[in-house]
Amino acid sequence: MSDQHLTPFERARIETLRSAGVSMRGIARRIERHVSTVSREIRRNAAGRQYSAEKAESIYQERRTHCGRIGKWIPELAMLSRETELQNHLPVALPRAVV
C-alpha cells in the first residue's frame, strides 16, 4: 500500500468492488484506505456512474505530467542567454608553449 497515491492494483480493486455493489466504506476497508480517498478517487475519475481503473490510471498519469513547479528556464530565455554570452565573449590569446 502506498502512503500517498493509489496504485493501479488498488484502482482495479475499487472498480471490481464498486461494480459488485460494495459501499464506499466497504471498499475503503478492503483496500485499507480512508473512505475520503476512495470517494475522491471515484468522484475525480468516474465518467457518470461508471468507474474504470484503466481510465482512472491514465487520467492520473496525465495529471502527474502537469503538476509541480513550473521552472523559470524556457527556450526563449536559453536563446537570450546564449546570445548575451556570445556578445560578451572576448577571445583570449593563449600563450604559446615553449618547446
N, C-alpha and C positions, 0 to 999 in steps of 0.2 A: 504494500500500500504506500503510495506517495504521500508526502506530507502536505503538498500544495495542490498539485494538478491531478486530475483524473487520468488514469491510464486507459489505453484502448480496451483492455480487458474489462475494466470497471464500466466503461461505456456500453460494452456488449452485454454485461450483466444487467445494466439498467434497462436496456432495450428488451431483453428477454423477460425480465421480471415485470416490466410495465405492460408488455403485451399479454402476460399471464394474469393481469389484473391485480397485481400486488400494489398496496398503497405506497405512498412516498416514504412513510415511516418504516414500512416493512423493507423496502428497497435499501434505505439508509442503514438499517440494522444489519441486513445481509452483507452489504459491501463495507460495513464498518466505517461509514462516513456520516457526517451530520446531515440531518434532514434538509437543512437550508442549502447544503451543497448539491444535493440531488434535485431539489426544487429549482434552484438556479440553473443547473445544467439542462434540465428539461425545458424551462422557460426560454433560455437563450437559443437552444438548438433544435427544438421541435418545430416541424412545419405543420401548423394546425394542431391536431391531436396526435400526429404520428411522430415518433422519435426514432431516428435511425442512427445507430452507433457509428457507422461509416461516414455518414454525412456530418455528424457532430464532430468527429475527429478531423475531417478535412476543414470544417469551419474553424475549429480550434487552431489548426496549423496555420491557416490563413491569417487569423487574428494575431498569432505569435510573430508573423513577419512584420506586422505594423506596430508592434508595441515597443516600448523602450524609448530612450532618449534619442532625439534626432541630433546627429553630430553637426558641428559647425563647418566641417570640411566638405565642400561641394566642388564639383568640377570647375565651375567658374572661378572660384577662389584659388584653386590649384593653378589654373591658367594664369591668373593675375600674379600670383606669387612667382611663378616661373618667369614671366616677362620681367618683373621687377628684379629678380635675381640676375637675369641676363643683362639688363641695362646697367646694373650696379657692379657687374663683374669687370674688373680690370685685369688683363693678363699680366702676370708677373714673370719677369725674365728669370729663368732658372740659371744658377751658376754652373759654369762648365766644370766638368770633372777633370782633375789634374791626373794625367797619365804618367 
